[in-house]
Amino acid sequence: MIENYGGERVWMNSACDWGVTCRSLFLMLRFEMRKRGYVAEQIDKMIFQNPARFMSQSAKFKSPTS
């Protein structure tokens, strides 16, 4: 999907059904993206920055980095 449409508005998530999150999926995703030639900044944007930007629209959201 990101290779066809880009990653500007992509949010990576592993528990869209409100179930238990499998944290190792993010490690596998990062590995696969690196294998496909994505650099660390692109990966960070899709895994952390994009979700943080979207969630920051809510006054109740507190970024883990703030």
Phi and psi restraints in degrees (range 20) as a CNS / XPLOR table:
assign (resid 1 and name C) (resid 2 and name N)
       (resid 2 and name CA) (resid 2 and name C) 1.0 -69.3 20.0 2
assign (resid 2 and name N) (resid 2 and name CA)
       (resid 2 and name C) (resid 3 and name N) 1.0 -27.5 20.0 2
assign (resid 2 and name C) (resid 3 and name N)
       (resid 3 and name CA) (resid 3 and name C) 1.0 -72.1 20.0 2
assign (resid 3 and name N) (resid 3 and name CA)
       (resid 3 and name C) (resid 4 and name N) 1.0 -27.6 20.0 2
assign (resid 3 and name C) (resid 4 and name N)
       (resid 4 and name CA) (resid 4 and name C) 1.0 -89.7 20.0 2
assign (resid 4 and name N) (resid 4 and name CA)
       (resid 4 and name C) (resid 5 and name N) 1.0 -35.8 20.0 2
assign (resid 4 and name C) (resid 5 and name N)
       (resid 5 and name CA) (resid 5 and name C) 1.0 -119.1 20.0 2
assign (resid 5 and name N) (resid 5 and name CA)
       (resid 5 and name C) (resid 6 and name N) 1.0 -6.8 20.0 2
assign (resid 5 and name C) (resid 6 and name N)
       (resid 6 and name CA) (resid 6 and name C) 1.0 89.4 20.0 2
assign (resid 6 and name N) (resid 6 and name CA)
       (resid 6 and name C) (resid 7 and name N) 1.0 172.1 20.0 2
assign (resid 6 and name C) (resid 7 and name N)
       (resid 7 and name CA) (resid 7 and name C) 1.0 -117.1 20.0 2
assign (resid 7 and name N) (resid 7 and name CA)
       (resid 7 and name C) (resid 8 and name N) 1.0 16.9 20.0 2
assign (resid 7 and name C) (resid 8 and name N)
       (resid 8 and name CA) (resid 8 and name C) 1.0 -62.6 20.0 2
assign (resid 8 and name N) (resid 8 and name CA)
       (resid 8 and name C) (resid 9 and name N) 1.0 -34.0 20.0 2
assign (resid 8 and name C) (resid 9 and name N)
       (resid 9 and name CA) (resid 9 and name C) 1.0 -124.2 20.0 2
assign (resid 9 and name N) (resid 9 and name CA)
       (resid 9 and name C) (resid 10 and name N) 1.0 28.5 20.0 2
assign (resid 9 and name C) (resid 10 and name N)
       (resid 10 and name CA) (resid 10 and name C) 1.0 -93.6 20.0 2
assign (resid 10 and name N) (resid 10 and name CA)
       (resid 10 and name C) (resid 11 and name N) 1.0 139.6 20.0 2
assign (resid 10 and name C) (resid 11 and name N)
       (resid 11 and name CA) (resid 11 and name C) 1.0 -126.5 20.0 2
assign (resid 11 and name N) (resid 11 and name CA)
       (resid 11 and name C) (resid 12 and name N) 1.0 116.1 20.0 2
assign (resid 11 and name C) (resid 12 and name N)
       (resid 12 and name CA) (resid 12 and name C) 1.0 -84.3 20.0 2
assign (resid 12 and name N) (resid 12 and name CA)
       (resid 12 and name C) (resid 13 and name N) 1.0 130.5 20.0 2
assign (resid 12 and name C) (resid 13 and name N)
       (resid 13 and name CA) (resid 13 and name C) 1.0 -146.9 20.0 2
assign (resid 13 and name N) (resid 13 and name CA)
       (resid 13 and name C) (resid 14 and name N) 1.0 147.9 20.0 2
assign (resid 13 and name C) (resid 14 and name N)
       (resid 14 and name CA) (resid 14 and name C) 1.0 -117.1 20.0 2
assign (resid 14 and name N) (resid 14 and name CA)
       (resid 14 and name C) (resid 15 and name N) 1.0 3.9 20.0 2
assign (resid 14 and name C) (resid 15 and name N)
       (resid 15 and name CA) (resid 15 and name C) 1.0 -140.4 20.0 2
assign (resid 15 and name N) (resid 15 and name CA)
       (resid 15 and name C) (resid 16 and name N) 1.0 59.7 20.0 2
assign (resid 15 and name C) (resid 16 and name N)
       (resid 16 and name CA) (resid 16 and name C) 1.0 -70.0 20.0 2
assign (resid 16 and name N) (resid 16 and name CA)
       (resid 16 and name C) (resid 17 and name N) 1.0 -9.8 20.0 2
assign (resid 16 and name C) (resid 17 and name N)
       (resid 17 and name CA) (resid 17 and name C) 1.0 -101.4 20.0 2
assign (resid 17 and name N) (resid 17 and name CA)
       (resid 17 and name C) (resid 18 and name N) 1.0 13.9 20.0 2
assign (resid 17 and name C) (resid 18 and name N)
       (resid 18 and name CA) (resid 18 and name C) 1.0 68.1 20.0 2
assign (resid 18 and name N) (resid 18 and name CA)
       (resid 18 and name C) (resid 19 and name N) 1.0 14.4 20.0 2
assign (resid 18 and name C) (resid 19 and name N)
       (resid 19 and name CA) (resid 19 and name C) 1.0 -83.9 20.0 2
assign (resid 19 and name N) (resid 19 and name CA)
       (resid 19 and name C) (resid 20 and name N) 1.0 -167.6 20.0 2
assign (resid 19 and name C) (resid 20 and name N)
       (resid 20 and name CA) (resid 20 and name C) 1.0 -71.1 20.0 2
assign (resid 20 and name N) (resid 20 and name CA)
       (resid 20 and name C) (resid 21 and name N) 1.0 134.3 20.0 2
assign (resid 20 and name C) (resid 21 and name N)
       (resid 21 and name CA) (resid 21 and name C) 1.0 -82.2 20.0 2
assign (resid 21 and name N) (resid 21 and name CA)
       (resid 21 and name C) (resid 22 and name N) 1.0 132.1 20.0 2
assign (resid 21 and name C) (resid 22 and name N)
       (resid 22 and name CA) (resid 22 and name C) 1.0 -95.6 20.0 2
assign (resid 22 and name N) (resid 22 and name CA)
       (resid 22 and name C) (resid 23 and name N) 1.0 97.6 20.0 2
assign (resid 22 and name C) (resid 23 and name N)
       (resid 23 and name CA) (resid 23 and name C) 1.0 -62.7 20.0 2
assign (resid 23 and name N) (resid 23 and name CA)
       (resid 23 and name C) (resid 24 and name N) 1.0 -25.6 20.0 2
assign (resid 23 and name C) (resid 24 and name N)
       (resid 24 and name CA) (resid 24 and name C) 1.0 -67.8 20.0 2
assign (resid 24 and name N) (resid 24 and name CA)
       (resid 24 and name C) (resid 25 and name N) 1.0 -19.0 20.0 2
assign (resid 24 and name C) (resid 25 and name N)
       (resid 25 and name CA) (resid 25 and name C) 1.0 -62.9 20.0 2
assign (resid 25 and name N) (resid 25 and name CA)
       (resid 25 and name C) (resid 26 and name N) 1.0 -33.1 20.0 2
assign (resid 25 and name C) (resid 26 and name N)
       (resid 26 and name CA) (resid 26 and name C) 1.0 -68.7 20.0 2
assign (resid 26 and name N) (resid 26 and name CA)
       (resid 26 and name C) (resid 27 and name N) 1.0 -37.4 20.0 2
assign (resid 26 and name C) (resid 27 and name N)
       (resid 27 and name CA) (resid 27 and name C) 1.0 -64.6 20.0 2
assign (resid 27 and name N) (resid 27 and name CA)
       (resid 27 and name C) (resid 28 and name N) 1.0 -42.3 20.0 2
assign (resid 27 and name C) (resid 28 and name N)
       (resid 28 and name CA) (resid 28 and name C) 1.0 -65.4 20.0 2
assign (resid 28 and name N) (resid 28 and name CA)
       (resid 28 and name C) (resid 29 and name N) 1.0 -39.2 20.0 2
assign (resid 28 and name C) (resid 29 and name N)
       (resid 29 and name CA) (resid 29 and name C) 1.0 -63.5 20.0 2
assign (resid 29 and name N) (resid 29 and name CA)
       (resid 29 and name C) (resid 30 and name N) 1.0 -46.8 20.0 2
assign (resid 29 and name C) (resid 30 and name N)
       (resid 30 and name CA) (resid 30 and name C) 1.0 -59.1 20.0 2
assign (resid 30 and name N) (resid 30 and name CA)
       (resid 30 and name C) (resid 31 and name N) 1.0 -44.1 20.0 2
assign (resid 30 and name C) (resid 31 and name N)
       (resid 31 and name CA) (resid 31 and name C) 1.0 -60.7 20.0 2
assign (resid 31 and name N) (resid 31 and name CA)
       (resid 31 and name C) (resid 32 and name N) 1.0 -46.3 20.0 2
assign (resid 31 and name C) (resid 32 and name N)
       (resid 32 and name CA) (resid 32 and name C) 1.0 -64.5 20.0 2
assign (resid 32 and name N) (resid 32 and name CA)
       (resid 32 and name C) (resid 33 and name N) 1.0 -40.5 20.0 2
assign (resid 32 and name C) (resid 33 and name N)
       (resid 33 and name CA) (resid 33 and name C) 1.0 -65.3 20.0 2
assign (resid 33 and name N) (resid 33 and name CA)
       (resid 33 and name C) (resid 34 and name N) 1.0 -40.8 20.0 2
assign (resid 33 and name C) (resid 34 and name N)
       (resid 34 and name CA) (resid 34 and name C) 1.0 -62.2 20.0 2
assign (resid 34 and name N) (resid 34 and name CA)
       (resid 34 and name C) (resid 35 and name N) 1.0 -41.3 20.0 2
assign (resid 34 and name C) (resid 35 and name N)
       (resid 35 and name CA) (resid 35 and name C) 1.0 -61.2 20.0 2
assign (resid 35 and name N) (resid 35 and name CA)
       (resid 35 and name C) (resid 36 and name N) 1.0 -33.3 20.0 2
assign (resid 35 and name C) (resid 36 and name N)
       (resid 36 and name CA) (resid 36 and name C) 1.0 -86.3 20.0 2
assign (resid 36 and name N) (resid 36 and name CA)
       (resid 36 and name C) (resid 37 and name N) 1.0 1.6 20.0 2
assign (resid 36 and name C) (resid 37 and name N)
       (resid 37 and name CA) (resid 37 and name C) 1.0 100.1 20.0 2
assign (resid 37 and name N) (resid 37 and name CA)
       (resid 37 and name C) (resid 38 and name N) 1.0 6.5 20.0 2
assign (resid 37 and name C) (resid 38 and name N)
       (resid 38 and name CA) (resid 38 and name C) 1.0 -75.7 20.0 2
assign (resid 38 and name N) (resid 38 and name CA)
       (resid 38 and name C) (resid 39 and name N) 1.0 143.2 20.0 2
assign (resid 38 and name C) (resid 39 and name N)
       (resid 39 and name CA) (resid 39 and name C) 1.0 -91.8 20.0 2
assign (resid 39 and name N) (resid 39 and name CA)
       (resid 39 and name C) (resid 40 and name N) 1.0 165.0 20.0 2
assign (resid 39 and name C) (resid 40 and name N)
       (resid 40 and name CA) (resid 40 and name C) 1.0 -54.7 20.0 2
assign (resid 40 and name N) (resid 40 and name CA)
       (resid 40 and name C) (resid 41 and name N) 1.0 -38.9 20.0 2
assign (resid 40 and name C) (resid 41 and name N)
       (resid 41 and name CA) (resid 41 and name C) 1.0 -64.5 20.0 2
assign (resid 41 and name N) (resid 41 and name CA)
       (resid 41 and name C) (resid 42 and name N) 1.0 -39.5 20.0 2
assign (resid 41 and name C) (resid 42 and name N)
       (resid 42 and name CA) (resid 42 and name C) 1.0 -66.6 20.0 2
assign (resid 42 and name N) (resid 42 and name CA)
       (resid 42 and name C) (resid 43 and name N) 1.0 -41.1 20.0 2
assign (resid 42 and name C) (resid 43 and name N)
       (resid 43 and name CA) (resid 43 and name C) 1.0 -65.7 20.0 2
assign (resid 43 and name N) (resid 43 and name CA)
       (resid 43 and name C) (resid 44 and name N) 1.0 -46.0 20.0 2
assign (resid 43 and name C) (resid 44 and name N)
       (resid 44 and name CA) (resid 44 and name C) 1.0 -60.1 20.0 2
assign (resid 44 and name N) (resid 44 and name CA)
       (resid 44 and name C) (resid 45 and name N) 1.0 -37.9 20.0 2
assign (resid 44 and name C) (resid 45 and name N)
       (resid 45 and name CA) (resid 45 and name C) 1.0 -61.8 20.0 2
assign (resid 45 and name N) (resid 45 and name CA)
       (resid 45 and name C) (resid 46 and name N) 1.0 -44.3 20.0 2
assign (resid 45 and name C) (resid 46 and name N)
       (resid 46 and name CA) (resid 46 and name C) 1.0 -76.3 20.0 2
assign (resid 46 and name N) (resid 46 and name CA)
       (resid 46 and name C) (resid 47 and name N) 1.0 -30.8 20.0 2
assign (resid 46 and name C) (resid 47 and name N)
       (resid 47 and name CA) (resid 47 and name C) 1.0 -89.5 20.0 2
assign (resid 47 and name N) (resid 47 and name CA)
       (resid 47 and name C) (resid 48 and name N) 1.0 -33.7 20.0 2
assign (resid 47 and name C) (resid 48 and name N)
       (resid 48 and name CA) (resid 48 and name C) 1.0 -120.9 20.0 2
assign (resid 48 and name N) (resid 48 and name CA)
       (resid 48 and name C) (resid 49 and name N) 1.0 -53.1 20.0 2
assign (resid 48 and name C) (resid 49 and name N)
       (resid 49 and name CA) (resid 49 and name C) 1.0 -65.6 20.0 2
assign (resid 49 and name N) (resid 49 and name CA)
       (resid 49 and name C) (resid 50 and name N) 1.0 -46.1 20.0 2
assign (resid 49 and name C) (resid 50 and name N)
       (resid 50 and name CA) (resid 50 and name C) 1.0 -60.4 20.0 2
assign (resid 50 and name N) (resid 50 and name CA)
       (resid 50 and name C) (resid 51 and name N) 1.0 -48.7 20.0 2
assign (resid 50 and name C) (resid 51 and name N)
       (resid 51 and name CA) (resid 51 and name C) 1.0 -61.8 20.0 2
assign (resid 51 and name N) (resid 51 and name CA)
       (resid 51 and name C) (resid 52 and name N) 1.0 -40.2 20.0 2
assign (resid 51 and name C) (resid 52 and name N)
       (resid 52 and name CA) (resid 52 and name C) 1.0 -63.6 20.0 2
assign (resid 52 and name N) (resid 52 and name CA)
       (resid 52 and name C) (resid 53 and name N) 1.0 -40.8 20.0 2
assign (resid 52 and name C) (resid 53 and name N)
       (resid 53 and name CA) (resid 53 and name C) 1.0 -63.8 20.0 2
assign (resid 53 and name N) (resid 53 and name CA)
       (resid 53 and name C) (resid 54 and name N) 1.0 -43.5 20.0 2
assign (resid 53 and name C) (resid 54 and name N)
       (resid 54 and name CA) (resid 54 and name C) 1.0 -64.6 20.0 2
assign (resid 54 and name N) (resid 54 and name CA)
       (resid 54 and name C) (resid 55 and name N) 1.0 -50.1 20.0 2
assign (resid 54 and name C) (resid 55 and name N)
       (resid 55 and name CA) (resid 55 and name C) 1.0 -66.5 20.0 2
assign (resid 55 and name N) (resid 55 and name CA)
       (resid 55 and name C) (resid 56 and name N) 1.0 -26.7 20.0 2
assign (resid 55 and name C) (resid 56 and name N)
       (resid 56 and name CA) (resid 56 and name C) 1.0 -67.5 20.0 2
assign (resid 56 and name N) (resid 56 and name CA)
       (resid 56 and name C) (resid 57 and name N) 1.0 -7.9 20.0 2
assign (resid 56 and name C) (resid 57 and name N)
       (resid 57 and name CA) (resid 57 and name C) 1.0 -68.7 20.0 2
assign (resid 57 and name N) (resid 57 and name CA)
       (resid 57 and name C) (resid 58 and name N) 1.0 -19.0 20.0 2
assign (resid 57 and name C) (resid 58 and name N)
       (resid 58 and name CA) (resid 58 and name C) 1.0 -93.7 20.0 2
assign (resid 58 and name N) (resid 58 and name CA)
       (resid 58 and name C) (resid 59 and name N) 1.0 131.9 20.0 2
assign (resid 58 and name C) (resid 59 and name N)
       (resid 59 and name CA) (resid 59 and name C) 1.0 -64.4 20.0 2
assign (resid 59 and name N) (resid 59 and name CA)
       (resid 59 and name C) (resid 60 and name N) 1.0 -20.7 20.0 2
assign (resid 59 and name C) (resid 60 and name N)
       (resid 60 and name CA) (resid 60 and name C) 1.0 -83.4 20.0 2
assign (resid 60 and name N) (resid 60 and name CA)
       (resid 60 and name C) (resid 61 and name N) 1.0 -11.1 20.0 2
assign (resid 60 and name C) (resid 61 and name N)
       (resid 61 and name CA) (resid 61 and name C) 1.0 -76.4 20.0 2
assign (resid 61 and name N) (resid 61 and name CA)
       (resid 61 and name C) (resid 62 and name N) 1.0 131.1 20.0 2
assign (resid 61 and name C) (resid 62 and name N)
       (resid 62 and name CA) (resid 62 and name C) 1.0 -119.5 20.0 2
assign (resid 62 and name N) (resid 62 and name CA)
       (resid 62 and name C) (resid 63 and name N) 1.0 115.2 20.0 2
assign (resid 62 and name C) (resid 63 and name N)
       (resid 63 and name CA) (resid 63 and name C) 1.0 -65.7 20.0 2
assign (resid 63 and name N) (resid 63 and name CA)
       (resid 63 and name C) (resid 64 and name N) 1.0 139.5 20.0 2
assign (resid 63 and name C) (resid 64 and name N)
       (resid 64 and name CA) (resid 64 and name C) 1.0 -66.0 20.0 2
assign (resid 64 and name N) (resid 64 and name CA)
       (resid 64 and name C) (resid 65 and name N) 1.0 -15.1 20.0 2
assign (resid 64 and name C) (resid 65 and name N)
       (resid 65 and name CA) (resid 65 and name C) 1.0 -95.6 20.0 2
assign (resid 65 and name N) (resid 65 and name CA)
       (resid 65 and name C) (resid 66 and name N) 1.0 -3.1 20.0 2
